[in-house]
Amino acid sequence: MLYPDRTPVVLATGQAIDRAAELTPLELAERACRAALGHVPSTPRIVERLSLVDVLGHRAGRAPASELATMLGLEPRVSETTVIGGNVPQALVTRAAADIAAGRLSASLIAGAEAVRGTRLKPQGEVAERSSRRTRAGAESGEPPSPEREVEPDPVVGTERRDLSDEERAAGLAVPIFVYPLFESVLAARAGRTAADQRAHIGTLLAPFTDVAASNPFAWFPERLTSDEISRPAPDNRLVADPYTKRMTAFLGSAHGSALLVTSLEVARSLAPTVEPVFIWGGADAEEVWYPISRQDLGAAPALGRALEQLLAATGVDVDDVDLLDLYSCFPSAVQIAAAEAGVSTNDARGLTVTGGLPYFGGPGSNYVGHSIATMVERLRASGEAALGLLNGVGWYLTKHAVGLYGSEPPPGGLSVCQASAPDEGLPLTSEVAVATPAHVEAATAVYDRSGEATSVPLIARLEDGTRVAAVARADEVKLAAGLLAQGRMVGSAVDVLPGRPPTFLVSDAD
């Protein structure tokens, strides 16, 4: 049964940027929230849930959502934070929308912020500092500390889980900049491109992103770049991990905040009858096989494809009907794989971002999608006609997915919420071999230092028995392996995996 008054909408949005790097994450979140709430009178009494997206390194204290609520003068029933993940903002919107449609919630404020380079960070947060002062005062007076005076941590939405396997970490695949290039190597091999060819292809892909960033007042790098300026290695654009240059990767050092006020249509009309709400048509969540090393296809994201398919089918929308797109762009392989799963060309005339993307708008930790949603909402509101916007968020290594569909008009069939699963099972993996063992390379990258020298070549290979292994080039083979990778000859080649932890490898068909 449909309850039109319960139709979930985004009523107001706010964004903030701090180019001077003077604000803490909570101060940025407060600024964004005030920008959103400023559009709607009498919101303090209506906000029932305040959700704050994970702040990197817990640098906002143990109870950042509660502290933010106090800063804003709100008294929500629930103040919560989340686990890490670029999928989180959209997942929070989907959850809030489902609760609103079911009548369990009237209004939710979803905020997020990062200020990695901020100069006034308060590692424990102001609330924790006040508690610490009270505890010290009690100690000085001889009174024992009172448990109720300690800051209670905010409840956390989501389940913490290790991002990578021991096998991947042992081979040096410990951070995204070393893992996403592995996916890229698969795409390059399938297209028959060398590393240089793939860099040029990526430059062509990302140059239009910079055009969008150049006109976005909240973009960290609001300047247009040519494809050559993005792809050509240079002193100010060094090669990081083949084939990626610095300008192809998410920029973590930005200082951004965003806020989304999600309500029912009934609440929106009562609070702000002159504000045009944007309707949440639906959302879908999904997870791939968790560890990349175990995935059947290192150049695809089948769970994301299934989430997109289910959401579009549930809402009766074809991807060609969508007017605005924002594909998560932490690294170029993420954009290309999402486009393939959505059935969208990488040179689609609609463009693939509304913000400028994580390398140019900025990559504020887990909260980029808070900004892509806010920007999408404003673009849809300004369209003046019926329009749809589709976006996705990614957590970890193309591991966690969230997809959202928004419209300037109500969804004919009401809200659609989907939960997709990975359509395949993980491959077996091993951490070592007993003797030198032949293997087939399925993905590889070369990691470079600031002088431009290759320092390691990690790869994922499959042994003859079908088991996957992560290995790294033996020290005397790094230069040879990096050269083969640059020529487009590493993926698909044969190597001998050697005993040890981590396993090393020797190229066995370099001629």
C-alpha positions as CSV (number, residue, x, y, z in Angstrom):
1,M,0.0,0.0,0.0
2,L,1.3,3.5,-0.9
3,Y,1.2,6.3,1.5
4,P,2.0,9.4,-0.6
5,D,2.5,11.6,2.4
6,R,5.3,9.3,3.6
7,T,7.2,9.6,0.3
8,P,10.8,10.3,1.3
9,V,12.4,13.4,0.0
10,V,15.6,15.4,0.4
11,L,14.3,18.7,1.7
12,A,17.5,20.7,2.1
13,T,21.2,20.4,1.5
14,G,24.3,22.2,2.7
15,Q,28.0,22.1,1.7
16,A,31.0,23.8,3.2
17,I,34.7,24.1,2.2
18,D,37.6,25.4,4.2
19,R,40.5,26.3,1.9
20,A,42.4,27.9,4.8
21,A,42.4,24.5,6.6
22,E,41.4,26.2,9.9
23,L,38.3,24.3,10.8
24,T,37.9,20.9,12.5
25,P,35.8,18.2,10.9
26,L,33.0,18.9,13.4
27,E,33.1,22.6,12.7
28,L,32.9,21.9,9.0
29,A,30.0,19.5,9.6
30,E,28.3,22.2,11.7
31,R,28.7,24.8,9.0
32,A,27.2,22.5,6.3
33,C,24.3,21.6,8.6
34,R,23.5,25.2,9.4
35,A,23.5,25.9,5.6
36,A,21.0,23.1,5.1
37,L,18.8,23.9,8.2
38,G,18.8,27.6,7.3
39,H,16.4,26.8,4.4
40,V,13.9,25.3,6.8
41,P,12.4,27.0,9.9
42,S,11.7,25.0,13.1
43,T,13.8,22.1,12.2
44,P,15.3,21.5,15.7
45,R,12.0,20.0,16.9
46,I,11.6,17.7,13.9
47,V,15.0,16.0,13.5
48,E,14.7,12.6,15.1
49,R,18.0,11.1,13.9
50,L,21.4,12.6,13.3
51,S,23.8,10.4,11.4
52,L,27.5,11.5,11.1
53,V,29.6,9.7,8.5
54,D,32.8,8.2,9.8
55,V,35.6,10.7,10.3
56,L,39.0,9.3,9.4
57,G,41.1,8.1,12.3
58,H,38.3,8.9,14.9
59,R,39.7,12.4,14.9
60,A,36.4,13.8,16.0
61,G,36.3,12.0,19.3
62,R,34.2,9.2,20.7
63,A,30.8,10.8,20.4
64,P,31.1,13.2,17.4
65,A,27.4,12.9,16.4
66,S,26.3,13.8,19.9
67,E,28.7,16.7,20.0
68,L,27.4,17.9,16.6
69,A,23.8,17.7,17.8
70,T,24.8,19.9,20.8
71,M,26.6,22.4,18.6
72,L,23.4,22.7,16.5
73,G,21.0,22.8,19.4
74,L,19.3,19.6,18.3
75,E,17.8,16.9,20.5
76,P,17.4,13.9,18.2
77,R,16.3,10.5,19.6
78,V,19.4,9.0,18.0
79,S,22.8,10.4,17.4
80,E,25.1,7.9,15.6
81,T,28.2,7.6,13.6
82,T,29.3,4.9,11.1
83,V,31.9,2.5,9.9
84,I,34.3,3.6,7.2
85,G,33.2,3.4,3.5
86,G,32.5,5.7,0.5
87,N,29.2,3.9,0.2
88,V,28.0,5.1,3.6
89,P,26.3,8.4,2.8
90,Q,24.0,6.8,0.2
91,A,23.4,3.8,2.4
92,L,22.3,6.2,5.2
93,V,19.9,7.9,2.8
94,T,18.5,4.6,1.6
95,R,17.9,3.5,5.3
96,A,16.4,6.9,6.3
97,A,14.1,6.7,3.2
98,A,12.9,3.2,4.1
99,D,12.2,4.2,7.7
100,I,10.3,7.3,6.6
101,A,8.2,5.3,4.0
102,A,7.4,2.8,6.7
103,G,6.3,5.5,9.2
104,R,9.2,4.8,11.6
105,L,10.9,8.2,11.1
106,S,9.9,11.7,10.2
107,A,13.2,13.5,9.6
108,S,16.8,12.6,9.5
109,L,19.9,14.8,9.3
110,I,22.8,13.1,7.5
111,A,26.2,14.9,7.8
112,G,29.8,14.3,7.1
113,A,33.1,16.2,7.0
114,E,36.8,15.8,6.8
115,A,39.7,18.1,7.4
116,V,42.8,16.0,7.1
117,R,45.1,19.0,6.9
118,G,43.3,21.1,9.5
119,T,45.4,23.1,11.9
120,R,43.1,23.0,14.9
121,L,42.3,19.3,15.2
122,K,40.8,18.3,18.5
123,P,41.7,14.6,18.6
124,Q,39.1,13.8,21.3
125,G,36.5,16.4,20.4
126,E,35.2,19.2,22.6
127,V,32.8,17.1,24.5
128,A,35.5,14.6,25.4
129,E,37.8,17.4,26.4
130,R,35.2,18.8,28.7
131,S,34.8,15.4,30.2
132,S,38.6,15.1,30.6
133,R,38.7,18.4,32.4
134,R,36.0,17.2,34.8
135,T,37.9,14.0,35.4
136,R,41.1,15.9,36.1
137,A,39.3,18.2,38.5
138,G,37.9,15.3,40.4
139,A,41.3,13.7,40.7
140,E,42.8,17.0,42.0
141,S,40.1,17.2,44.6
142,G,40.6,13.6,45.7
143,E,37.2,12.4,44.3
144,P,37.1,9.2,42.3
145,P,36.1,9.6,38.7
146,S,32.4,9.1,38.2
147,P,31.5,6.7,35.4
148,E,28.5,8.8,34.3
149,R,30.8,11.7,33.7
150,E,32.7,9.8,30.9
151,V,31.6,10.5,27.4
152,E,29.5,7.6,26.1
153,P,30.5,6.7,22.5
154,D,28.0,7.1,19.8
155,P,26.4,4.0,18.4
156,V,28.0,2.9,15.2
157,V,26.0,2.0,12.1
158,G,27.5,-0.9,10.1
159,T,29.9,-3.8,10.9
160,E,33.6,-3.4,11.1
161,R,35.5,-5.9,9.0
162,R,39.1,-6.2,7.8
163,D,39.5,-4.6,4.4
164,L,42.1,-6.9,3.0
165,S,43.4,-10.4,3.5
166,D,46.7,-11.3,5.1
167,E,47.9,-12.6,1.7
168,E,47.2,-9.2,0.1
169,R,48.9,-7.2,2.9
170,A,52.0,-9.5,2.9
171,A,52.5,-8.7,-0.8
172,G,52.4,-4.9,-0.1
173,L,48.8,-4.5,-1.3
174,A,47.9,-2.5,1.8
175,V,46.3,0.7,0.5
176,P,43.9,1.7,-2.3
177,I,46.6,3.3,-4.5
178,F,48.2,-0.1,-4.8
179,V,45.0,-2.2,-5.3
180,Y,43.0,-0.1,-7.8
181,P,45.8,-0.2,-10.3
182,L,45.5,-4.0,-10.3
183,F,42.0,-3.6,-11.6
184,E,43.2,-1.1,-14.2
185,S,45.8,-3.5,-15.5
186,V,43.0,-6.0,-16.3
187,L,41.1,-3.3,-18.2
188,A,44.3,-2.3,-20.1
189,A,45.1,-5.9,-21.0
190,R,41.6,-6.5,-22.3
191,A,41.8,-3.4,-24.5
192,G,45.3,-4.4,-25.7
193,R,46.9,-1.2,-24.3
194,T,50.3,-0.6,-22.9
195,A,50.6,1.4,-19.7
196,A,51.2,4.6,-21.6
197,D,48.2,3.9,-23.8
198,Q,46.1,3.3,-20.8
199,R,47.3,6.5,-19.2
200,A,46.3,8.4,-22.3
201,H,42.9,6.7,-22.3
202,I,42.4,7.7,-18.6
203,G,43.4,11.3,-19.4
204,T,40.7,11.5,-22.0
205,L,38.2,10.0,-19.5
206,L,39.0,12.4,-16.7
207,A,39.5,15.7,-18.6
208,P,35.7,16.4,-18.6
209,F,35.7,15.9,-14.9
210,T,38.0,18.9,-14.5
211,D,35.6,20.9,-16.6
212,V,32.8,20.2,-14.1
213,A,35.2,21.0,-11.1
214,A,36.1,24.3,-12.7
215,S,32.6,25.5,-12.4
216,N,31.9,24.0,-8.9
217,P,32.4,26.6,-6.1
218,F,33.0,23.7,-3.7
219,A,35.7,21.9,-5.7
220,W,39.2,21.8,-4.2
221,F,40.9,22.1,-7.6
222,P,38.5,24.3,-9.7
223,E,40.7,24.3,-12.8
224,R,40.4,22.7,-16.3
225,L,43.2,20.3,-17.2
226,T,43.8,18.8,-20.6
227,S,44.1,15.0,-21.0
228,D,47.8,15.4,-21.5
229,E,48.2,17.4,-18.3
230,I,46.4,14.5,-16.4
231,S,48.2,11.6,-18.1
232,R,51.8,12.8,-18.7
233,P,54.2,12.1,-15.8
234,A,56.0,15.2,-14.7
235,P,57.7,16.6,-11.6
236,D,54.3,17.9,-10.4
237,N,52.4,14.9,-11.6
238,R,54.6,11.9,-10.7
239,L,53.9,8.3,-11.6
240,V,52.5,6.7,-8.4
241,A,51.5,3.2,-9.3
242,D,51.4,2.1,-12.9
243,P,49.5,3.4,-14.8
244,Y,48.3,6.1,-12.4
245,T,49.8,9.6,-12.1
246,K,49.0,11.8,-9.1
247,R,46.3,13.7,-10.9
248,M,44.3,10.5,-11.5
249,T,43.8,9.6,-7.9
250,A,41.4,10.8,-5.2
251,F,42.7,13.8,-3.2
252,L,42.4,13.1,0.5
253,G,43.7,16.4,1.8
254,S,40.6,18.5,1.1
255,A,38.5,20.1,3.9
256,H,34.8,19.6,3.1
257,G,31.5,19.2,4.9
258,S,28.0,18.2,3.7
259,A,24.5,17.8,5.1
260,L,21.3,16.3,3.9
261,L,17.9,16.8,5.5
262,V,15.7,13.8,4.6
263,T,12.0,14.0,5.5
264,S,8.7,12.7,4.5
265,L,6.8,14.7,1.9
266,E,4.2,15.6,4.6
267,V,6.9,17.0,6.9
268,A,8.5,18.9,4.0
269,R,5.2,20.6,3.1
270,S,4.6,21.6,6.7
271,L,8.1,22.9,7.3
272,A,8.9,24.6,4.1
273,P,5.9,24.8,1.7
274,T,7.9,27.0,-0.7
275,V,10.9,24.7,-1.0
276,E,10.8,22.2,-3.8
277,P,11.8,18.8,-2.4
278,V,13.7,16.3,-4.4
279,F,12.3,12.8,-4.3
280,I,14.2,9.6,-3.3
281,W,13.1,7.1,-5.9
282,G,15.2,4.3,-4.4
283,G,18.4,2.8,-3.2
284,A,20.3,-0.4,-3.5
285,D,23.2,-1.9,-1.5
286,A,25.5,-4.7,-2.4
287,E,28.9,-6.3,-1.5
288,E,31.3,-8.1,-3.8
289,V,33.3,-11.1,-2.7
290,W,35.1,-9.3,0.1
291,Y,38.8,-9.7,-0.6
292,P,39.8,-8.6,-4.1
293,I,42.3,-11.5,-4.4
294,S,39.4,-14.0,-4.3
295,R,37.2,-12.4,-7.0
296,Q,36.5,-14.3,-10.1
297,D,37.0,-11.3,-12.3
298,L,39.4,-8.5,-11.2
299,G,38.1,-6.2,-13.9
300,A,34.4,-6.2,-13.0
301,A,32.0,-5.6,-10.1
302,P,29.1,-8.0,-10.6
303,A,27.4,-7.1,-7.3
304,L,27.3,-3.5,-8.3
305,G,25.9,-4.5,-11.7
306,R,23.2,-6.5,-9.9
307,A,22.4,-3.6,-7.6
308,L,22.0,-1.2,-10.6
309,E,19.9,-3.7,-12.5
310,Q,17.6,-4.4,-9.6
311,L,17.1,-0.7,-8.7
312,L,16.4,0.3,-12.2
313,A,14.0,-2.6,-12.7
314,A,12.2,-1.9,-9.5
315,T,11.7,1.8,-10.3
316,G,10.8,1.1,-14.0
317,V,13.7,3.3,-15.2
318,D,16.1,2.6,-18.0
319,V,19.6,4.0,-17.6
320,D,19.0,6.0,-20.8
321,D,16.1,7.8,-19.1
322,V,18.5,9.2,-16.5
323,D,19.5,12.8,-16.9
324,L,22.4,13.2,-14.5
325,L,25.1,10.7,-13.5
326,D,27.8,10.6,-10.8
327,L,30.0,7.6,-10.8
328,Y,32.3,7.1,-7.9
329,S,35.8,8.2,-9.0
330,C,38.3,7.4,-6.3
331,F,40.4,5.9,-9.1
332,P,39.9,5.6,-12.8
333,S,39.2,1.8,-12.7
334,A,36.3,2.4,-10.4
335,V,34.7,4.8,-13.0
336,Q,35.2,2.5,-15.9
337,I,33.9,-0.6,-14.1
338,A,30.9,1.2,-12.8
339,A,30.1,2.6,-16.3
340,A,30.4,-1.0,-17.7
341,E,28.1,-2.4,-15.0
342,A,25.6,0.4,-15.7
343,G,25.7,0.0,-19.4
344,V,27.0,3.6,-19.9
345,S,29.8,4.7,-22.2
346,T,32.8,6.4,-20.6
347,N,32.3,9.3,-23.1
348,D,28.6,9.5,-22.4
349,A,27.3,12.9,-23.4
350,R,25.6,13.4,-20.1
351,G,29.0,13.3,-18.3
352,L,29.9,11.0,-15.5
353,T,30.1,13.4,-12.6
354,V,28.1,16.3,-11.2
355,T,30.8,17.5,-8.7
356,G,34.1,17.1,-10.6
357,G,35.0,13.8,-9.0
358,L,37.3,12.8,-6.2
359,P,40.6,13.8,-7.8
360,Y,39.4,17.3,-8.5
361,F,36.4,18.1,-6.3
362,G,38.3,16.3,-3.5
363,G,38.0,13.0,-1.7
364,P,36.9,13.8,1.9
365,G,37.3,10.3,3.4
366,S,34.1,8.4,3.5
367,N,31.9,11.4,2.7
368,Y,32.4,12.3,-1.0
369,V,28.9,10.9,-1.8
370,G,27.4,13.3,0.7
371,H,28.5,16.0,-1.7
372,S,27.5,14.2,-4.9
373,I,24.0,13.7,-3.4
374,A,23.8,17.4,-2.4
375,T,25.0,18.5,-5.8
376,M,22.6,16.1,-7.6
377,V,19.7,17.4,-5.5
378,E,20.5,21.0,-6.3
379,R,20.9,20.2,-10.0
380,L,17.6,18.4,-10.1
381,R,15.8,21.2,-8.3
382,A,17.2,23.7,-10.7
383,S,16.2,21.7,-13.8
384,G,12.7,23.1,-14.0
385,E,11.4,19.9,-15.5
386,A,11.0,16.2,-14.7
387,A,14.5,14.8,-14.4
388,L,16.3,11.9,-12.8
389,G,19.8,11.5,-11.3
390,L,21.7,8.2,-10.6
391,L,24.8,7.9,-8.5
392,N,26.9,5.3,-6.7
393,G,29.3,5.1,-3.8
394,V,32.1,2.6,-3.2
395,G,33.6,1.4,0.0
396,W,37.1,-0.2,0.3
397,Y,38.3,-1.9,-2.9
398,L,35.1,-2.0,-5.1
399,T,33.9,-4.0,-2.1
400,K,30.9,-2.2,-0.7
401,H,28.4,-0.5,-3.0
402,A,25.4,1.9,-2.6
403,V,23.3,3.2,-5.5
404,G,20.8,6.0,-5.3
405,L,18.1,7.2,-7.8
406,Y,16.6,10.7,-7.3
407,G,14.0,12.6,-9.2
408,S,12.4,16.1,-9.4
409,E,9.0,14.4,-9.5
410,P,7.6,11.6,-7.2
411,P,8.3,8.0,-8.1
412,P,5.1,6.5,-9.6
413,G,5.4,3.3,-7.6
414,G,6.8,4.7,-4.4
415,L,10.2,4.1,-2.9
416,S,12.2,1.0,-4.0
417,V,14.9,-0.5,-1.8
418,C,17.0,-3.4,-3.0
419,Q,19.7,-5.6,-1.5
420,A,21.9,-7.3,-4.0
421,S,24.5,-10.1,-3.5
422,A,27.6,-11.1,-5.3
423,P,26.7,-13.5,-8.1
424,D,29.8,-15.6,-7.8
425,E,31.8,-17.3,-5.1
426,G,35.4,-16.5,-4.0
427,L,38.3,-18.4,-5.4
428,P,40.6,-20.3,-3.0
429,L,43.8,-18.5,-2.1
430,T,47.2,-19.4,-0.6
431,S,49.8,-17.5,1.3
432,E,52.8,-19.5,0.2
433,V,54.1,-22.3,-2.0
434,A,56.4,-25.2,-1.0
435,V,58.5,-25.1,-4.2
436,A,58.8,-22.9,-7.3
437,T,55.4,-23.1,-8.9
438,P,54.2,-21.9,-12.3
439,A,51.4,-19.3,-12.3
440,H,49.5,-17.1,-14.7
441,V,49.4,-13.4,-14.0
442,E,45.9,-11.9,-13.8
443,A,46.7,-8.4,-12.5
444,A,49.8,-6.4,-11.7
445,T,51.1,-2.9,-11.0
446,A,54.5,-1.2,-10.4
447,V,54.9,1.1,-7.5
448,Y,57.2,4.1,-8.0
449,D,59.1,6.4,-5.6
450,R,59.3,10.2,-6.0
451,S,62.4,9.9,-8.2
452,G,60.5,7.8,-10.7
453,E,62.2,4.5,-9.9
454,A,60.1,1.4,-9.6
455,T,60.4,0.0,-6.0
456,S,58.1,-3.0,-6.2
457,V,55.9,-4.9,-8.6
458,P,53.0,-6.7,-6.8
459,L,50.7,-9.0,-8.7
460,I,47.9,-11.4,-8.3
461,A,48.3,-14.7,-10.2
462,R,46.5,-18.0,-10.5
463,L,48.3,-21.3,-9.9
464,E,47.7,-24.3,-12.1
465,D,45.3,-25.8,-9.5
466,G,43.1,-22.7,-9.7
467,T,44.3,-21.2,-6.4
468,R,45.0,-17.4,-6.3
469,V,48.2,-16.0,-4.8
470,A,49.5,-12.5,-4.2
471,A,53.3,-12.1,-4.9
472,V,55.9,-9.4,-5.3
473,A,58.8,-9.3,-7.7
474,R,62.1,-10.5,-6.3
475,A,64.4,-7.5,-5.8
476,D,66.6,-8.3,-8.8
477,E,63.5,-8.7,-11.0
478,V,61.7,-5.4,-10.2
479,K,63.2,-3.4,-13.1
480,L,62.4,-6.2,-15.6
481,A,58.9,-6.8,-14.3
482,A,58.1,-3.0,-14.4
483,G,59.4,-2.8,-17.9
484,L,57.2,-5.7,-19.0
485,L,54.2,-4.1,-17.3
486,A,54.9,-0.8,-19.1
487,Q,54.9,-2.7,-22.4
488,G,51.6,-4.3,-21.6
489,R,53.2,-7.8,-21.4
490,M,52.8,-8.6,-17.7
491,V,49.1,-9.4,-17.4
492,G,48.6,-12.8,-19.1
493,S,52.2,-13.8,-18.8
494,A,53.8,-16.8,-17.0
495,V,55.8,-16.4,-13.8
496,D,57.3,-18.8,-11.3
497,V,56.1,-18.2,-7.7
498,L,58.8,-18.9,-5.2
499,P,58.6,-20.1,-1.6
500,G,58.6,-17.4,1.2
501,R,56.4,-15.0,2.9
502,P,55.4,-13.0,1.1
503,P,55.8,-15.2,-2.0
504,T,58.1,-13.6,-4.6
505,F,58.1,-14.3,-8.3
506,L,60.4,-14.6,-11.3
507,V,59.3,-13.8,-14.8
508,S,59.5,-17.0,-16.8
509,D,58.7,-15.8,-20.3
510,A,60.4,-12.4,-20.7
511,D,61.8,-13.1,-24.1
